[in-house]
Amino acid sequence: MSQTDAPIRVLLVDDHAMLRAGFRTILDTQPDITVVGEAATGAEAVAQASALRPDVITMDVQMPDMDGIEATRRIVADAGVGAAIAIVTTFDRDDYLYQALDAGASGFLLKNAGAEDLIAAVRALAAGDGMLAPEVTRRVLARFTTASSRASGPASASASAGESTPTAAPSPVAPTVLLDPLTEREAEVLVLLADARSNAEIAGALFIGEATVKTHVSRILQKLGARDRVQAVVLAHRMGLT
């Protein structure tokens, strides 16, 4: 990090003080990352996000007062915040992850993640890349795809409007609806994104530069109307591209 670069500002949200302390200890050792605040409830997270304007938020799900899903939804709705949110999970409630995607989460992190995984996740989210831990992604997206193939039109429509049933998944999307605006190269990049590839890995697979990959990803997000890479990946899986 150069002297002119500002460190990545992180807000830690979890009702367990020991976990927050552990995350803080890990992140504060990095010269390009600084923990600017902590919150023990969803309501505190919303208030802290508004007051501190962090770049990245690690968000627990099950908390008193307000859960992490609702907190994520409110923070994402506040255009003045602009933080990327990583949902912290222990896998005990997969249904929360579906709701987290709809709420605007940009990634997932396991509570037992190693120090390097946590650091990498924060940097990825701050760079706008999103973060799809393979252990979480395979399980969540597999269920998205399976549930989507079984979903009916009316049921999925009601589930996507406001308060959704926890186990409901979005209805399938016709590939031509979303793929038509994409160029052939952008479609190739989208398929690799759906395989949880990094920009560097996509560049290597397609024999193009990372800067070119970033340009393609930006255009894909714009054309698909996706918030970030995570939502683009979910759309790709719903279209059956993987």
N, C-alpha and C positions, 0 to 999 in steps of 0.2 A: 504494500500500500504506500503510495506516495504521500508526502506531507500535505498535499492539497486535497487528498481524498478524505471525505468524512467517513468515520466508522459506521458499520451497519448497526442500527439502533434496534434492540430487541426487547419486547415485552413478554415476560413469562407468566402464564396463567395456569394455575393448578391449585387445588385446595390442600395439597400436601406440601407443607413447608420444606420437608427434606428433599423432595424432588426438585423444587424450585432452586434450593440451595445448590444441589448437585449440578443442575443445568447452568446456573450462574457461575459456578467455579470453573466449569469447562469453557464456557464462552468468554469469560473475562480474561482468559489467558491468551486470547487471540488479539493481535494488534489492530485487526480490521473489524472487530466486533465489540460492542459494548452493551451491556444490559442496562436499560434506562428505567425499568420498573417491573413490579410484580403485582399480581392480583390473585386473590384466593377464591373469587366467585365470578360468575358471568357478568353480573352488574358492575362489579369493580373493573372488570376487563373493558367493558364498554366505556366507562368513565375515564380509565387510564389511557385507552387508545385515543380518545378525543383530546385529552389534555397533553399527552406526550408525543403523539404523531410518530409512532415507531415505524420502522421499515418492515419488520417481521414480528409476528406474534406466534408463540407456541401455545396452543389452546387445548386444555383438557376438555373432556366431554361431560362427565358426570360430576357436577358441582352443586353446592347448595345455592339457593337464591335464584339463579338462572343458569341453565345448562349451557355448555359450550356451543351447541348448535344455534341456539337463539342469539347468543352473544356474537357469534360469527355473522349471522344474518344482519344484525343491527350495525355492526362495525363496517361490513361491506357496503351497507346502504348509505353510510356517511361518506360522501364524496370527499370530504376534507381530510379523511384519515389516509386512505390509500395503502394500507398495510397488507402484506401477503400473510395469510394465516395457514399454519400447519396444524392440523388436528393431531393431538397426541392420544394414542389408543393402546389398549392392552388386548384387543381382539375379542373382548367379552361381549360386545354389542355391535355386530356388523351393520345392523340396521341404521345405527347412528351415522355411519360413514356415508350411506346413500343420502341422508338428509344434509350432511356436511357439504357434499358436492353441490346440491341445490342451493345451499346457503352461501356458497362462494369460497369455500376452502380451496387453497392452492396446493395442498400437499398433505401427506400423512407421515407420522413418525411414531415408531414404537417406543413405549416408555422405557424399555430396556435397551434402547439403542446405545451403541458405543459412542465414545467421545468424538471420534472422527466422523461418524454418521451424523451426529447432531450438528457439528460444525459445517459439514458439507451441505446439510439441508438448509441451514440458515443462509449460507452463501448462495445456494441455488435459488431460493425464494427471493432473495434480495436482488438477484440478477434478472428476475422475471422468468426463470426457467421452470418454475414449479418443482415439486419433489415427489416422486413416486417410488417409495421404497418397494422393492420387488416382493418382499414378504407380504405386504399389504395389498399391493396392486393386483397381483394374481388372484387373490381371494375375492376382493371386492369387484373387480371388473368381470371375473368369471360369473359371479352371481348377477351382475348387471345384465350380462349377455343372455344368461339362461332365463332370467325373469322377463327380460324384454321380449324374448321369443314366445313367451306364453301370455303376455299381457294383451288385453283386449282394448279397443279404442276407448269406449266410454270409461272403463275403470282407470286406465292410465291418465285420461284427461282430468278426471276428478282428483287423482292423486297428485297431479302436478300443480293444481290450483290451490295455493295456500297451504293449509294444514294437511300434509300427506300422511298416509298410513306408514309406519316405520318400515315395514317389510316391502312396500311397494317399490317398483323400479319403473323407469320411464319406458314408454312404448317404443317399439322399433321405429327407426327413421329410414325412409326409402333412400338408398345410396345416391340416386340421381338428384334428389332434392338438394343435397348438400355438396355433392361432388361436382356438379355442373359448373359452378363458378371457378373451380380450381384448374390450374394448368396440369399437364401430365406430371411435371416435376414436383409440383406442390402436392399432388396426390401421393407420389412416392414418398415424400417427406412425411406426410400424415401417417402413412402406414408404418413408417419407422418410429414415429412418435408414439404410436399405439403399442409399439413393442418396448416402450419405456427406454428408448435410446437417448443418449445425451447428444448435444450438438456435435461434439467431437466424433462420436460414433456414427452419427448420420453422415457427417462430412466424409469419413473414411469409407463408408459403404457406398456412397454415391460419387466418390472421387471429386468432391468440390470443397471449397474453403468453408471454414466455420462462419465467416462473415456472410457468405452466401446462404448458409443454412439459416442463420438468424433472420435474414431478409425474407426467406421463404416462410419461416414460422410466423413472422409478423403478418404477412399477407394472408396466411391460412387462418389465423385468428380473426383477422378483420373480415374475411369473406364468409367465415362460418358464424360470425357473431359470437365467438367464444371469449370468455373472460381471460382465459389463460391456457397454458398447455394441458393442464389437468382436464379441463372441460373438453378440449379438443380430443384428447385421448378417449374420454367417455363417449363422445359422439362417434368416433371411429369404431369403437367396440359395438356400439348400438347399430352401426351400419354393417357390422359383420366383416370389417376389413381385415381382421386378424383371426 
